[in-house]
Amino acid sequence: MARTVRNAKLDSRSARVKLDARREPYWVVMSKGCALGYRKGADGGTWIARYRDDAGKQHYRSLGAADDAMDSDGGGLCLTYAEAQRQADQWFKLAARGFEDDAPRSGPYTVKDALADYLEAYKRGHTTKGTGRAANRMQWTIDALINPSLGDVQVMKLTRRRIEQWHASLATAAPRLRTRPGKPQKFREMDDSPESIRRRRSSANRVLTVLKAALNLAYHERKVASDDPWRSVKPFREADAARVRYLNDDEARRVVNGCTPDFRPLVQAALLTGCRYGELVALTVADYNADAGTVHVRVSKSGKPRHVVLTDEGRKFFEGTTAGKAGNALVFTKADGSRWGTSHQQRPFKAACEKAKVGVLTFHELRHTYASRLVMAGAPLAVVAAQLGHTDTRMVEKHYGHMAPSYVADTVRATFTSMGVVEETNITPFRKAD
């Protein structure tokens, strides 16, 4: 709708006060077959939209209360004349495309509804990513970071400003700490360092991606007429700059030596395969193929299995680790034979890093170490991506591309010969010893 259609009887609160209360709405035609109605009641008025289809059948939709008794707050509790026209226009567009009957009948279609539909589609595999633990993480993101602020808002009443304010609030909130169910949420102390700000903005961008994906699905499934409010919301810029911490060989050996006997094999396996913690603790003896020299990762973050090719050192390690065990036995277990569970690696790895004096690291840095070592040795990025389980090289290029031998630098130095503008000198600079 390009502009608000004026009507002297309806476009102001003072004008509507003069109208008689009646069951039949006061109508104003907005376009052919489309009209906005105001029903005057004893305790205030309501807005109604009316649409006539090609067969001449009339369709009606209640939009909400008029701002007769209280000012509109932009949240949909009550609507001004102009706001009612905008809501009606969205519904007219939906109806004109033949999808009027697809509109929710049991009540307003809210952000919470859109997120629930998206998560269900995600689990069914209608999205590009996998399910399982990834779906559980998404459910936590929805429940903790989106629904409390936006869940009850009708999708058709979302505004760009409201989404931007919510997005900005995520980036300024203190990071959450793991909290027992039923207990008050714990938060980490705020750190205003540039890196901490970048990480919070990066997290906010990831949550925004989930929200926009859910709203886009709602739009494509014809449950809302327009995607304008969220399509123009932009993520924080330069918040996802790659920052990779990896161990050199000496540091890696020190960390391995600092581990407890039952935890050490997990660290060794991570360094030799680049697998994630969750992938490693799920490995069974049968997943190791001695003839091919590979490890079969059946459960991965992407939902797709892969075969990780082992080096000679890796084959030797898995030969020793799997020797004498049944095919269905777990490769890695605790000292008492029990399974390594979620987050069980955090404390022993922190202790190992402290003994090794390598600073504060997470288990995931072992995966970075594996990938960085491959890239710096000249392995093609496509090979590295396949080993890590990525569908393409974008993530590898983002995190490790700068470590690869530079084709541009090598070409420039080989082809741009000396210009003779720098005089020869016998001065030899002193280099600082390593």
Secondary structure, DSSP 8 states (H G I E B T S, - for coil): --S----TTTSSHHHHHTS---SS-EEEEEETTEEEEEEEETTEEEEEEEEE-TT--EEEEEEEEETTSS---SSSSEE-HHHHHHHHHHHHHHHHTT-GGGS-SSS--BHHHHHHHHHHHHHHT-SSS--THHHHHHHHHIIIIIHHHHTTSBGGG--HHHHHHHHHHHHHS--EE---TTS--EE-----SHHHHHHHHHHHHHHHHHHHHHHHHHHHTTSSS--HHHHT----TT-S--------HHHHHHHHHTS-TTTHHHHHHHHHH---HHHHHT-BGGGEETTTTEEEE-S-TTS--EEEE--HHHHHHHHHHHTT--TTSBS---TTS----TTTTHHHHHHHHHHHT--S--THHHHHHHHHHHHHTT--HHHHHHHHT-SSSHHHHHHHGGGS--HHHHHHHHHS---S-S------------
